[in-house]
Amino acid sequence: MSPATHRCTCGATLRYKQDLQKEEGHTTRTWKCRDCGTPVPGQVAERIKHQHPS
């Protein structure tokens, strides 16, 4: 499987869990871009959060 990446509307490339911020207070996991707070699609965030820098 190829590495997952997501290009945020702010221009940031999200590659690793460190690039995401978990939204608190919800029963389901909601992830946002750490730089600007834009929501990241759930399937993409789940793939990204399991990747580790080499």
ModelCIF file with pLDDT and N, C-alpha, C, O atoms, coordinates in Angstrom:
data_MODEL
#
_entry.id   MODEL 
#
_entity.id                         1 
_entity.type                       polymer 
_entity.pdbx_number_of_molecules   1 
#
_entity_poly.entity_id                      1 
_entity_poly.type                           'polypeptide(L)' 
_entity_poly.nstd_linkage                   no 
_entity_poly.nstd_monomer                   no 
_entity_poly.pdbx_seq_one_letter_code       MSPATHRCTCGATLRYKQDLQKEEGHTTRTWKCRDCGTPVPGQVAERIKHQHPS 
_entity_poly.pdbx_seq_one_letter_code_can   MSPATHRCTCGATLRYKQDLQKEEGHTTRTWKCRDCGTPVPGQVAERIKHQHPS 
_entity_poly.pdbx_strand_id                 A 
#
loop_
_entity_poly_seq.entity_id 
_entity_poly_seq.num 
_entity_poly_seq.mon_id 
_entity_poly_seq.hetero 
1 1  MET n 
1 2  SER n 
1 3  PRO n 
1 4  ALA n 
1 5  THR n 
1 6  HIS n 
1 7  ARG n 
1 8  CYS n 
1 9  THR n 
1 10 CYS n 
1 11 GLY n 
1 12 ALA n 
1 13 THR n 
1 14 LEU n 
1 15 ARG n 
1 16 TYR n 
1 17 LYS n 
1 18 GLN n 
1 19 ASP n 
1 20 LEU n 
1 21 GLN n 
1 22 LYS n 
1 23 GLU n 
1 24 GLU n 
1 25 GLY n 
1 26 HIS n 
1 27 THR n 
1 28 THR n 
1 29 ARG n 
1 30 THR n 
1 31 TRP n 
1 32 LYS n 
1 33 CYS n 
1 34 ARG n 
1 35 ASP n 
1 36 CYS n 
1 37 GLY n 
1 38 THR n 
1 39 PRO n 
1 40 VAL n 
1 41 PRO n 
1 42 GLY n 
1 43 GLN n 
1 44 VAL n 
1 45 ALA n 
1 46 GLU n 
1 47 ARG n 
1 48 ILE n 
1 49 LYS n 
1 50 HIS n 
1 51 GLN n 
1 52 HIS n 
1 53 PRO n 
1 54 SER n 
#
_struct_asym.id          A 
_struct_asym.entity_id   1 
#
loop_
_ma_qa_metric.id 
_ma_qa_metric.mode 
_ma_qa_metric.name 
_ma_qa_metric.software_group_id 
_ma_qa_metric.type 
1 global pLDDT . pLDDT 
2 local  pLDDT . pLDDT 
#
_ma_qa_metric_global.metric_id      1 
_ma_qa_metric_global.metric_value   88.52 
_ma_qa_metric_global.model_id       1 
_ma_qa_metric_global.ordinal_id     1 
#
loop_
_ma_qa_metric_local.label_asym_id 
_ma_qa_metric_local.label_comp_id 
_ma_qa_metric_local.label_seq_id 
_ma_qa_metric_local.metric_id 
_ma_qa_metric_local.metric_value 
_ma_qa_metric_local.model_id 
_ma_qa_metric_local.ordinal_id 
A MET 1  2 60.00 1 1  
A SER 2  2 73.00 1 2  
A PRO 3  2 82.00 1 3  
A ALA 4  2 88.00 1 4  
A THR 5  2 92.00 1 5  
A HIS 6  2 94.00 1 6  
A ARG 7  2 96.00 1 7  
A CYS 8  2 96.00 1 8  
A THR 9  2 95.00 1 9  
A CYS 10 2 96.00 1 10 
A GLY 11 2 96.00 1 11 
A ALA 12 2 96.00 1 12 
A THR 13 2 95.00 1 13 
A LEU 14 2 96.00 1 14 
A ARG 15 2 95.00 1 15 
A TYR 16 2 94.00 1 16 
A LYS 17 2 92.00 1 17 
A GLN 18 2 94.00 1 18 
A ASP 19 2 95.00 1 19 
A LEU 20 2 95.00 1 20 
A GLN 21 2 94.00 1 21 
A LYS 22 2 90.00 1 22 
A GLU 23 2 86.00 1 23 
A GLU 24 2 76.00 1 24 
A GLY 25 2 70.00 1 25 
A HIS 26 2 60.00 1 26 
A THR 27 2 74.00 1 27 
A THR 28 2 76.00 1 28 
A ARG 29 2 77.00 1 29 
A THR 30 2 88.00 1 30 
A TRP 31 2 93.00 1 31 
A LYS 32 2 95.00 1 32 
A CYS 33 2 96.00 1 33 
A ARG 34 2 96.00 1 34 
A ASP 35 2 96.00 1 35 
A CYS 36 2 96.00 1 36 
A GLY 37 2 94.00 1 37 
A THR 38 2 95.00 1 38 
A PRO 39 2 94.00 1 39 
A VAL 40 2 94.00 1 40 
A PRO 41 2 92.00 1 41 
A GLY 42 2 89.00 1 42 
A GLN 43 2 91.00 1 43 
A VAL 44 2 92.00 1 44 
A ALA 45 2 92.00 1 45 
A GLU 46 2 90.00 1 46 
A ARG 47 2 93.00 1 47 
A ILE 48 2 93.00 1 48 
A LYS 49 2 89.00 1 49 
A HIS 50 2 87.00 1 50 
A GLN 51 2 87.00 1 51 
A HIS 52 2 79.00 1 52 
A PRO 53 2 78.00 1 53 
A SER 54 2 68.00 1 54 
#
loop_
_atom_site.group_PDB 
_atom_site.id 
_atom_site.type_symbol 
_atom_site.label_atom_id 
_atom_site.label_alt_id 
_atom_site.label_comp_id 
_atom_site.label_asym_id 
_atom_site.label_entity_id 
_atom_site.label_seq_id 
_atom_site.pdbx_PDB_ins_code 
_atom_site.Cartn_x 
_atom_site.Cartn_y 
_atom_site.Cartn_z 
_atom_site.occupancy 
_atom_site.B_iso_or_equiv 
_atom_site.pdbx_formal_charge 
_atom_site.auth_seq_id 
_atom_site.auth_comp_id 
_atom_site.auth_asym_id 
_atom_site.auth_atom_id 
_atom_site.pdbx_PDB_model_num 
ATOM 1   N N  . MET A 1 1  ? 0.845   -1.169 0.000  1.00 60.00 ? 1  MET A N  1 
ATOM 2   C CA . MET A 1 1  ? 0.000   0.000  0.000  1.00 60.00 ? 1  MET A CA 1 
ATOM 3   C C  . MET A 1 1  ? 0.894   1.236  0.000  1.00 60.00 ? 1  MET A C  1 
ATOM 4   O O  . MET A 1 1  ? 1.869   1.312  0.747  1.00 60.00 ? 1  MET A O  1 
ATOM 5   N N  . SER A 1 2  ? 0.553   2.189  -0.836 1.00 73.00 ? 2  SER A N  1 
ATOM 6   C CA . SER A 1 2  ? 1.339   3.413  -0.909 1.00 73.00 ? 2  SER A CA 1 
ATOM 7   C C  . SER A 1 2  ? 1.032   4.317  0.277  1.00 73.00 ? 2  SER A C  1 
ATOM 8   O O  . SER A 1 2  ? -0.056  4.250  0.849  1.00 73.00 ? 2  SER A O  1 
ATOM 9   N N  . PRO A 1 3  ? 1.988   5.160  0.644  1.00 82.00 ? 3  PRO A N  1 
ATOM 10  C CA . PRO A 1 3  ? 1.766   6.065  1.779  1.00 82.00 ? 3  PRO A CA 1 
ATOM 11  C C  . PRO A 1 3  ? 0.602   7.010  1.500  1.00 82.00 ? 3  PRO A C  1 
ATOM 12  O O  . PRO A 1 3  ? 0.441   7.495  0.379  1.00 82.00 ? 3  PRO A O  1 
ATOM 13  N N  . ALA A 1 4  ? -0.201  7.267  2.518  1.00 88.00 ? 4  ALA A N  1 
ATOM 14  C CA . ALA A 1 4  ? -1.332  8.192  2.391  1.00 88.00 ? 4  ALA A CA 1 
ATOM 15  C C  . ALA A 1 4  ? -0.859  9.612  2.660  1.00 88.00 ? 4  ALA A C  1 
ATOM 16  O O  . ALA A 1 4  ? -0.083  9.858  3.584  1.00 88.00 ? 4  ALA A O  1 
ATOM 17  N N  . THR A 1 5  ? -1.324  10.519 1.861  1.00 92.00 ? 5  THR A N  1 
ATOM 18  C CA . THR A 1 5  ? -1.079  11.941 2.096  1.00 92.00 ? 5  THR A CA 1 
ATOM 19  C C  . THR A 1 5  ? -2.379  12.682 1.808  1.00 92.00 ? 5  THR A C  1 
ATOM 20  O O  . THR A 1 5  ? -3.258  12.184 1.104  1.00 92.00 ? 5  THR A O  1 
ATOM 21  N N  . HIS A 1 6  ? -2.476  13.867 2.363  1.00 94.00 ? 6  HIS A N  1 
ATOM 22  C CA . HIS A 1 6  ? -3.647  14.708 2.121  1.00 94.00 ? 6  HIS A CA 1 
ATOM 23  C C  . HIS A 1 6  ? -3.174  16.144 2.021  1.00 94.00 ? 6  HIS A C  1 
ATOM 24  O O  . HIS A 1 6  ? -2.451  16.622 2.894  1.00 94.00 ? 6  HIS A O  1 
ATOM 25  N N  . ARG A 1 7  ? -3.576  16.836 0.963  1.00 96.00 ? 7  ARG A N  1 
ATOM 26  C CA . ARG A 1 7  ? -3.243  18.254 0.795  1.00 96.00 ? 7  ARG A CA 1 
ATOM 27  C C  . ARG A 1 7  ? -4.384  19.068 1.379  1.00 96.00 ? 7  ARG A C  1 
ATOM 28  O O  . ARG A 1 7  ? -5.498  19.043 0.857  1.00 96.00 ? 7  ARG A O  1 
ATOM 29  N N  . CYS A 1 8  ? -4.114  19.782 2.449  1.00 96.00 ? 8  CYS A N  1 
ATOM 30  C CA . CYS A 1 8  ? -5.122  20.604 3.118  1.00 96.00 ? 8  CYS A CA 1 
ATOM 31  C C  . CYS A 1 8  ? -5.369  21.875 2.309  1.00 96.00 ? 8  CYS A C  1 
ATOM 32  O O  . CYS A 1 8  ? -4.549  22.264 1.477  1.00 96.00 ? 8  CYS A O  1 
ATOM 33  N N  . THR A 1 9  ? -6.495  22.508 2.560  1.00 95.00 ? 9  THR A N  1 
ATOM 34  C CA . THR A 1 9  ? -6.818  23.754 1.863  1.00 95.00 ? 9  THR A CA 1 
ATOM 35  C C  . THR A 1 9  ? -5.839  24.878 2.218  1.00 95.00 ? 9  THR A C  1 
ATOM 36  O O  . THR A 1 9  ? -5.703  25.843 1.465  1.00 95.00 ? 9  THR A O  1 
ATOM 37  N N  . CYS A 1 10 ? -5.151  24.753 3.371  1.00 96.00 ? 10 CYS A N  1 
ATOM 38  C CA . CYS A 1 10 ? -4.174  25.782 3.756  1.00 96.00 ? 10 CYS A CA 1 
ATOM 39  C C  . CYS A 1 10 ? -2.829  25.568 3.052  1.00 96.00 ? 10 CYS A C  1 
ATOM 40  O O  . CYS A 1 10 ? -1.931  26.403 3.162  1.00 96.00 ? 10 CYS A O  1 
ATOM 41  N N  . GLY A 1 11 ? -2.690  24.444 2.326  1.00 96.00 ? 11 GLY A N  1 
ATOM 42  C CA . GLY A 1 11 ? -1.451  24.161 1.599  1.00 96.00 ? 11 GLY A CA 1 
ATOM 43  C C  . GLY A 1 11 ? -0.557  23.158 2.288  1.00 96.00 ? 11 GLY A C  1 
ATOM 44  O O  . GLY A 1 11 ? 0.429   22.715 1.700  1.00 96.00 ? 11 GLY A O  1 
ATOM 45  N N  . ALA A 1 12 ? -0.869  22.782 3.519  1.00 96.00 ? 12 ALA A N  1 
ATOM 46  C CA . ALA A 1 12 ? -0.052  21.809 4.251  1.00 96.00 ? 12 ALA A CA 1 
ATOM 47  C C  . ALA A 1 12 ? -0.267  20.410 3.676  1.00 96.00 ? 12 ALA A C  1 
ATOM 48  O O  . ALA A 1 12 ? -1.379  20.053 3.286  1.00 96.00 ? 12 ALA A O  1 
ATOM 49  N N  . THR A 1 13 ? 0.818   19.617 3.628  1.00 95.00 ? 13 THR A N  1 
ATOM 50  C CA . THR A 1 13 ? 0.712   18.227 3.228  1.00 95.00 ? 13 THR A CA 1 
ATOM 51  C C  . THR A 1 13 ? 0.731   17.391 4.495  1.00 95.00 ? 13 THR A C  1 
ATOM 52  O O  . THR A 1 13 ? 1.707   17.409 5.244  1.00 95.00 ? 13 THR A O  1 
ATOM 53  N N  . LEU A 1 14 ? -0.343  16.664 4.731  1.00 96.00 ? 14 LEU A N  1 
ATOM 54  C CA . LEU A 1 14 ? -0.469  15.840 5.930  1.00 96.00 ? 14 LEU A CA 1 
ATOM 55  C C  . LEU A 1 14 ? 0.013   14.433 5.603  1.00 96.00 ? 14 LEU A C  1 
ATOM 56  O O  . LEU A 1 14 ? -0.510  13.780 4.700  1.00 96.00 ? 14 LEU A O  1 
ATOM 57  N N  . ARG A 1 15 ? 1.030   13.969 6.358  1.00 95.00 ? 15 ARG A N  1 
ATOM 58  C CA . ARG A 1 15 ? 1.616   12.654 6.100  1.00 95.00 ? 15 ARG A CA 1 
ATOM 59  C C  . ARG A 1 15 ? 1.617   11.748 7.324  1.00 95.00 ? 15 ARG A C  1 
ATOM 60  O O  . ARG A 1 15 ? 1.539   10.527 7.186  1.00 95.00 ? 15 ARG A O  1 
ATOM 61  N N  . TYR A 1 16 ? 1.705   12.321 8.512  1.00 94.00 ? 16 TYR A N  1 
ATOM 62  C CA . TYR A 1 16 ? 1.871   11.541 9.737  1.00 94.00 ? 16 TYR A CA 1 
ATOM 63  C C  . TYR A 1 16 ? 0.895   12.013 10.809 1.00 94.00 ? 16 TYR A C  1 
ATOM 64  O O  . TYR A 1 16 ? 0.295   13.081 10.692 1.00 94.00 ? 16 TYR A O  1 
ATOM 65  N N  . LYS A 1 17 ? 0.747   11.201 11.854 1.00 92.00 ? 17 LYS A N  1 
ATOM 66  C CA . LYS A 1 17 ? -0.169  11.530 12.950 1.00 92.00 ? 17 LYS A CA 1 
ATOM 67  C C  . LYS A 1 17 ? 0.167   12.896 13.559 1.00 92.00 ? 17 LYS A C  1 
ATOM 68  O O  . LYS A 1 17 ? -0.724  13.609 14.020 1.00 92.00 ? 17 LYS A O  1 
ATOM 69  N N  . GLN A 1 18 ? 1.438   13.250 13.560 1.00 94.00 ? 18 GLN A N  1 
ATOM 70  C CA . GLN A 1 18 ? 1.855   14.536 14.119 1.00 94.00 ? 18 GLN A CA 1 
ATOM 71  C C  . GLN A 1 18 ? 1.264   15.715 13.348 1.00 94.00 ? 18 GLN A C  1 
ATOM 72  O O  . GLN A 1 18 ? 1.182   16.826 13.873 1.00 94.00 ? 18 GLN A O  1 
ATOM 73  N N  . ASP A 1 19 ? 0.850   15.472 12.097 1.00 95.00 ? 19 ASP A N  1 
ATOM 74  C CA . ASP A 1 19 ? 0.258   16.532 11.280 1.00 95.00 ? 19 ASP A CA 1 
ATOM 75  C C  . ASP A 1 19 ? -1.232  16.709 11.557 1.00 95.00 ? 19 ASP A C  1 
ATOM 76  O O  . ASP A 1 19 ? -1.855  17.648 11.061 1.00 95.00 ? 19 ASP A O  1 
ATOM 77  N N  . LEU A 1 20 ? -1.802  15.800 12.355 1.00 95.00 ? 20 LEU A N  1 
ATOM 78  C CA . LEU A 1 20 ? -3.231  15.824 12.653 1.00 95.00 ? 20 LEU A CA 1 
ATOM 79  C C  . LEU A 1 20 ? -3.478  16.250 14.092 1.00 95.00 ? 20 LEU A C  1 
ATOM 80  O O  . LEU A 1 20 ? -2.617  16.103 14.959 1.00 95.00 ? 20 LEU A O  1 
ATOM 81  N N  . GLN A 1 21 ? -4.662  16.775 14.324 1.00 94.00 ? 21 GLN A N  1 
ATOM 82  C CA . GLN A 1 21 ? -5.085  17.134 15.671 1.00 94.00 ? 21 GLN A CA 1 
ATOM 83  C C  . GLN A 1 21 ? -6.454  16.509 15.903 1.00 94.00 ? 21 GLN A C  1 
ATOM 84  O O  . GLN A 1 21 ? -7.367  16.696 15.098 1.00 94.00 ? 21 GLN A O  1 
ATOM 85  N N  . LYS A 1 22 ? -6.603  15.769 16.994 1.00 90.00 ? 22 LYS A N  1 
ATOM 86  C CA . LYS A 1 22 ? -7.871  15.123 17.302 1.00 90.00 ? 22 LYS A CA 1 
ATOM 87  C C  . LYS A 1 22 ? -8.814  16.143 17.905 1.00 90.00 ? 22 LYS A C  1 
ATOM 88  O O  . LYS A 1 22 ? -8.438  16.904 18.797 1.00 90.00 ? 22 LYS A O  1 
ATOM 89  N N  . GLU A 1 23 ? -10.041 16.153 17.411 1.00 86.00 ? 23 GLU A N  1 
ATOM 90  C CA . GLU A 1 23 ? -11.055 17.049 17.963 1.00 86.00 ? 23 GLU A CA 1 
ATOM 91  C C  . GLU A 1 23 ? -11.657 16.383 19.187 1.00 86.00 ? 23 GLU A C  1 
ATOM 92  O O  . GLU A 1 23 ? -12.163 15.264 19.103 1.00 86.00 ? 23 GLU A O  1 
ATOM 93  N N  . GLU A 1 24 ? -11.605 17.050 20.300 1.00 76.00 ? 24 GLU A N  1 
ATOM 94  C CA . GLU A 1 24 ? -12.104 16.515 21.567 1.00 76.00 ? 24 GLU A CA 1 
ATOM 95  C C  . GLU A 1 24 ? -13.604 16.743 21.708 1.00 76.00 ? 24 GLU A C  1 
ATOM 96  O O  . GLU A 1 24 ? -14.175 17.640 21.087 1.00 76.00 ? 24 GLU A O  1 
ATOM 97  N N  . GLY A 1 25 ? -14.230 15.910 22.539 1.00 70.00 ? 25 GLY A N  1 
ATOM 98  C CA . GLY A 1 25 ? -15.623 16.104 22.874 1.00 70.00 ? 25 GLY A CA 1 
ATOM 99  C C  . GLY A 1 25 ? -16.613 15.377 21.990 1.00 70.00 ? 25 GLY A C  1 
ATOM 100 O O  . GLY A 1 25 ? -17.818 15.595 22.110 1.00 70.00 ? 25 GLY A O  1 
ATOM 101 N N  . HIS A 1 26 ? -16.138 14.524 21.111 1.00 60.00 ? 26 HIS A N  1 
ATOM 102 C CA . HIS A 1 26 ? -17.030 13.767 20.237 1.00 60.00 ? 26 HIS A CA 1 
ATOM 103 C C  . HIS A 1 26 ? -16.906 12.286 20.533 1.00 60.00 ? 26 HIS A C  1 
ATOM 104 O O  . HIS A 1 26 ? -15.849 11.810 20.947 1.00 60.00 ? 26 HIS A O  1 
ATOM 105 N N  . THR A 1 27 ? -17.991 11.561 20.318 1.00 74.00 ? 27 THR A N  1 
ATOM 106 C CA . THR A 1 27 ? -17.953 10.116 20.540 1.00 74.00 ? 27 THR A CA 1 
ATOM 107 C C  . THR A 1 27 ? -17.222 9.410  19.409 1.00 74.00 ? 27 THR A C  1 
ATOM 108 O O  . THR A 1 27 ? -16.653 8.337  19.611 1.00 74.00 ? 27 THR A O  1 
ATOM 109 N N  . THR A 1 28 ? -17.234 10.006 18.214 1.00 76.00 ? 28 THR A N  1 
ATOM 110 C CA . THR A 1 28 ? -16.465 9.456  17.104 1.00 76.00 ? 28 THR A CA 1 
ATOM 111 C C  . THR A 1 28 ? -15.203 10.286 16.931 1.00 76.00 ? 28 THR A C  1 
ATOM 112 O O  . THR A 1 28 ? -15.149 11.451 17.324 1.00 76.00 ? 28 THR A O  1 
ATOM 113 N N  . ARG A 1 29 ? -14.206 9.677  16.345 1.00 77.00 ? 29 ARG A N  1 
ATOM 114 C CA . ARG A 1 29 ? -12.947 10.396 16.127 1.00 77.00 ? 29 ARG A CA 1 
ATOM 115 C C  . ARG A 1 29 ? -13.105 11.385 14.986 1.00 77.00 ? 29 ARG A C  1 
ATOM 116 O O  . ARG A 1 29 ? -13.574 11.036 13.903 1.00 77.00 ? 29 ARG A O  1 
ATOM 117 N N  . THR A 1 30 ? -12.713 12.607 15.241 1.00 88.00 ? 30 THR A N  1 
ATOM 118 C CA . THR A 1 30 ? -12.694 13.639 14.216 1.00 88.00 ? 30 THR A CA 1 
ATOM 119 C C  . THR A 1 30 ? -11.292 14.231 14.219 1.00 88.00 ? 30 THR A C  1 
ATOM 120 O O  . THR A 1 30 ? -10.791 14.660 15.258 1.00 88.00 ? 30 THR A O  1 
ATOM 121 N N  . TRP A 1 31 ? -10.667 14.250 13.055 1.00 93.00 ? 31 TRP A N  1 
ATOM 122 C CA . TRP A 1 31 ? -9.304  14.740 12.934 1.00 93.00 ? 31 TRP A CA 1 
ATOM 123 C C  . TRP A 1 31 ? -9.277  16.012 12.109 1.00 93.00 ? 31 TRP A C  1 
ATOM 124 O O  . TRP A 1 31 ? -10.049 16.178 11.164 1.00 93.00 ? 31 TRP A O  1 
ATOM 125 N N  . LYS A 1 32 ? -8.365  16.915 12.489 1.00 95.00 ? 32 LYS A N  1 
ATOM 126 C CA . LYS A 1 32 ? -8.218  18.192 11.798 1.00 95.00 ? 32 LYS A CA 1 
ATOM 127 C C  . LYS A 1 32 ? -6.755  18.426 11.466 1.00 95.00 ? 32 LYS A C  1 
ATOM 128 O O  . LYS A 1 32 ? -5.864  17.812 12.052 1.00 95.00 ? 32 LYS A O  1 
ATOM 129 N N  . CYS A 1 33 ? -6.520  19.326 10.515 1.00 96.00 ? 33 CYS A N  1 
ATOM 130 C CA . CYS A 1 33 ? -5.169  19.759 10.175 1.00 96.00 ? 33 CYS A CA 1 
ATOM 131 C C  . CYS A 1 33 ? -4.602  20.512 11.382 1.00 96.00 ? 33 CYS A C  1 
ATOM 132 O O  . CYS A 1 33 ? -5.256  21.407 11.917 1.00 96.00 ? 33 CYS A O  1 
ATOM 133 N N  . ARG A 1 34 ? -3.399  20.154 11.806 1.00 96.00 ? 34 ARG A N  1 
ATOM 134 C CA . ARG A 1 34 ? -2.782  20.807 12.958 1.00 96.00 ? 34 ARG A CA 1 
ATOM 135 C C  . ARG A 1 34 ? -2.485  22.281 12.673 1.00 96.00 ? 34 ARG A C  1 
ATOM 136 O O  . ARG A 1 34 ? -2.503  23.098 13.594 1.00 96.00 ? 34 ARG A O  1 
ATOM 137 N N  . ASP A 1 35 ? -2.215  22.633 11.416 1.00 96.00 ? 35 ASP A N  1 
ATOM 138 C CA . ASP A 1 35 ? -1.861  24.011 11.080 1.00 96.00 ? 35 ASP A CA 1 
ATOM 139 C C  . ASP A 1 35 ? -3.051  24.967 11.098 1.00 96.00 ? 35 ASP A C  1 
ATOM 140 O O  . ASP A 1 35 ? -2.947  26.080 11.614 1.00 96.00 ? 35 ASP A O  1 
ATOM 141 N N  . CYS A 1 36 ? -4.195  24.530 10.530 1.00 96.00 ? 36 CYS A N  1 
ATOM 142 C CA . CYS A 1 36 ? -5.294  25.482 10.372 1.00 96.00 ? 36 CYS A CA 1 
ATOM 143 C C  . CYS A 1 36 ? -6.620  25.032 10.979 1.00 96.00 ? 36 CYS A C  1 
ATOM 144 O O  . CYS A 1 36 ? -7.540  25.840 11.105 1.00 96.00 ? 36 CYS A O  1 
ATOM 145 N N  . GLY A 1 37 ? -6.738  23.758 11.358 1.00 94.00 ? 37 GLY A N  1 
ATOM 146 C CA . GLY A 1 37 ? -7.972  23.277 11.972 1.00 94.00 ? 37 GLY A CA 1 
ATOM 147 C C  . GLY A 1 37 ? -9.042  22.815 11.000 1.00 94.00 ? 37 GLY A C  1 
ATOM 148 O O  . GLY A 1 37 ? -10.169 22.542 11.414 1.00 94.00 ? 37 GLY A O  1 
ATOM 149 N N  . THR A 1 38 ? -8.714  22.721 9.712  1.00 95.00 ? 38 THR A N  1 
ATOM 150 C CA . THR A 1 38 ? -9.673  22.235 8.733  1.00 95.00 ? 38 THR A CA 1 
ATOM 151 C C  . THR A 1 38 ? -9.897  20.735 8.929  1.00 95.00 ? 38 THR A C  1 
ATOM 152 O O  . THR A 1 38 ? -8.927  19.990 9.071  1.00 95.00 ? 38 THR A O  1 
ATOM 153 N N  . PRO A 1 39 ? -11.156 20.270 8.939  1.00 94.00 ? 39 PRO A N  1 
ATOM 154 C CA . PRO A 1 39 ? -11.419 18.838 9.094  1.00 94.00 ? 39 PRO A CA 1 
ATOM 155 C C  . PRO A 1 39 ? -10.784 18.014 7.978  1.00 94.00 ? 39 PRO A C  1 
ATOM 156 O O  . PRO A 1 39 ? -10.766 18.428 6.819  1.00 94.00 ? 39 PRO A O  1 
ATOM 157 N N  . VAL A 1 40 ? -10.266 16.848 8.341  1.00 94.00 ? 40 VAL A N  1 
ATOM 158 C CA . VAL A 1 40 ? -9.661  15.910 7.397  1.00 94.00 ? 40 VAL A CA 1 
ATOM 159 C C  . VAL A 1 40 ? -10.635 14.745 7.246  1.00 94.00 ? 40 VAL A C  1 
ATOM 160 O O  . VAL A 1 40 ? -11.148 14.247 8.248  1.00 94.00 ? 40 VAL A O  1 
ATOM 161 N N  . PRO A 1 41 ? -10.904 14.296 6.011  1.00 92.00 ? 41 PRO A N  1 
ATOM 162 C CA . PRO A 1 41 ? -11.817 13.158 5.828  1.00 92.00 ? 41 PRO A CA 1 
ATOM 163 C C  . PRO A 1 41 ? -11.387 11.955 6.672  1.00 92.00 ? 41 PRO A C  1 
ATOM 164 O O  . PRO A 1 41 ? -10.200 11.642 6.766  1.00 92.00 ? 41 PRO A O  1 
ATOM 165 N N  . GLY A 1 42 ? -12.372 11.289 7.285  1.00 89.00 ? 42 GLY A N  1 
ATOM 166 C CA . GLY A 1 42 ? -12.110 10.206 8.227  1.00 89.00 ? 42 GLY A CA 1 
ATOM 167 C C  . GLY A 1 42 ? -11.255 9.082  7.687  1.00 89.00 ? 42 GLY A C  1 
ATOM 168 O O  . GLY A 1 42 ? -10.327 8.649  8.369  1.00 89.00 ? 42 GLY A O  1 
ATOM 169 N N  . GLN A 1 43 ? -11.533 8.588  6.479  1.00 91.00 ? 43 GLN A N  1 
ATOM 170 C CA . GLN A 1 43 ? -10.761 7.482  5.920  1.00 91.00 ? 43 GLN A CA 1 
ATOM 171 C C  . GLN A 1 43 ? -9.314  7.880  5.695  1.00 91.00 ? 43 GLN A C  1 
ATOM 172 O O  . GLN A 1 43 ? -8.404  7.091  5.953  1.00 91.00 ? 43 GLN A O  1 
ATOM 173 N N  . VAL A 1 44 ? -9.094  9.094  5.217  1.00 92.00 ? 44 VAL A N  1 
ATOM 174 C CA . VAL A 1 44 ? -7.733  9.582  4.995  1.00 92.00 ? 44 VAL A CA 1 
ATOM 175 C C  . VAL A 1 44 ? -7.004  9.723  6.328  1.00 92.00 ? 44 VAL A C  1 
ATOM 176 O O  . VAL A 1 44 ? -5.855  9.300  6.450  1.00 92.00 ? 44 VAL A O  1 
ATOM 177 N N  . ALA A 1 45 ? -7.651  10.308 7.319  1.00 92.00 ? 45 ALA A N  1 
ATOM 178 C CA . ALA A 1 45 ? -7.037  10.504 8.633  1.00 92.00 ? 45 ALA A CA 1 
ATOM 179 C C  . ALA A 1 45 ? -6.658  9.173  9.267  1.00 92.00 ? 45 ALA A C  1 
ATOM 180 O O  . ALA A 1 45 ? -5.593  9.059  9.874  1.00 92.00 ? 45 ALA A O  1 
ATOM 181 N N  . GLU A 1 46 ? -7.521  8.157  9.135  1.00 90.00 ? 46 GLU A N  1 
ATOM 182 C CA . GLU A 1 46 ? -7.222  6.842  9.709  1.00 90.00 ? 46 GLU A CA 1 
ATOM 183 C C  . GLU A 1 46 ? -5.981  6.236  9.076  1.00 90.00 ? 46 GLU A C  1 
ATOM 184 O O  . GLU A 1 46 ? -5.176  5.618  9.773  1.00 90.00 ? 46 GLU A O  1 
ATOM 185 N N  . ARG A 1 47 ? -5.809  6.401  7.770  1.00 93.00 ? 47 ARG A N  1 
ATOM 186 C CA . ARG A 1 47 ? -4.604  5.870  7.106  1.00 93.00 ? 47 ARG A CA 1 
ATOM 187 C C  . ARG A 1 47 ? -3.366  6.660  7.530  1.00 93.00 ? 47 ARG A C  1 
ATOM 188 O O  . ARG A 1 47 ? -2.319  6.074  7.804  1.00 93.00 ? 47 ARG A O  1 
ATOM 189 N N  . ILE A 1 48 ? -3.482  7.982  7.584  1.00 93.00 ? 48 ILE A N  1 
ATOM 190 C CA . ILE A 1 48 ? -2.343  8.830  7.938  1.00 93.00 ? 48 ILE A CA 1 
ATOM 191 C C  . ILE A 1 48 ? -1.885  8.577  9.364  1.00 93.00 ? 48 ILE A C  1 
ATOM 192 O O  . ILE A 1 48 ? -0.683  8.521  9.621  1.00 93.00 ? 48 ILE A O  1 
ATOM 193 N N  . LYS A 1 49 ? -2.811  8.425  10.291 1.00 89.00 ? 49 LYS A N  1 
ATOM 194 C CA . LYS A 1 49 ? -2.416  8.296  11.709 1.00 89.00 ? 49 LYS A CA 1 
ATOM 195 C C  . LYS A 1 49 ? -1.658  7.011  12.006 1.00 89.00 ? 49 LYS A C  1 
ATOM 196 O O  . LYS A 1 49 ? -1.012  6.905  13.048 1.00 89.00 ? 49 LYS A O  1 
ATOM 197 N N  . HIS A 1 50 ? -1.726  6.043  11.117 1.00 87.00 ? 50 HIS A N  1 
ATOM 198 C CA . HIS A 1 50 ? -0.983  4.788  11.323 1.00 87.00 ? 50 HIS A CA 1 
ATOM 199 C C  . HIS A 1 50 ? 0.391   4.791  10.665 1.00 87.00 ? 50 HIS A C  1 
ATOM 200 O O  . HIS A 1 50 ? 1.135   3.819  10.795 1.00 87.00 ? 50 HIS A O  1 
ATOM 201 N N  . GLN A 1 51 ? 0.739   5.860  9.965  1.00 87.00 ? 51 GLN A N  1 
ATOM 202 C CA . GLN A 1 51 ? 2.043   5.953  9.308  1.00 87.00 ? 51 GLN A CA 1 
ATOM 203 C C  . GLN A 1 51 ? 3.065   6.547  10.279 1.00 87.00 ? 51 GLN A C  1 
ATOM 204 O O  . GLN A 1 51 ? 2.728   7.381  11.120 1.00 87.00 ? 51 GLN A O  1 
ATOM 205 N N  . HIS A 1 52 ? 4.292   6.112  10.151 1.00 79.00 ? 52 HIS A N  1 
ATOM 206 C CA . HIS A 1 52 ? 5.372   6.600  10.999 1.00 79.00 ? 52 HIS A CA 1 
ATOM 207 C C  . HIS A 1 52 ? 6.496   7.114  10.123 1.00 79.00 ? 52 HIS A C  1 
ATOM 208 O O  . HIS A 1 52 ? 6.781   6.531  9.077  1.00 79.00 ? 52 HIS A O  1 
ATOM 209 N N  . PRO A 1 53 ? 7.147   8.213  10.539 1.00 78.00 ? 53 PRO A N  1 
ATOM 210 C CA . PRO A 1 53 ? 8.297   8.715  9.788  1.00 78.00 ? 53 PRO A CA 1 
ATOM 211 C C  . PRO A 1 53 ? 9.390   7.650  9.750  1.00 78.00 ? 53 PRO A C  1 
ATOM 212 O O  . PRO A 1 53 ? 9.601   6.925  10.722 1.00 78.00 ? 53 PRO A O  1 
ATOM 213 N N  . SER A 1 54 ? 10.071  7.567  8.631  1.00 68.00 ? 54 SER A N  1 
ATOM 214 C CA . SER A 1 54 ? 11.154  6.574  8.482  1.00 68.00 ? 54 SER A CA 1 
ATOM 215 C C  . SER A 1 54 ? 12.400  6.988  9.222  1.00 68.00 ? 54 SER A C  1 
ATOM 216 O O  . SER A 1 54 ? 13.399  6.269  9.199  1.00 68.00 ? 54 SER A O  1 
#
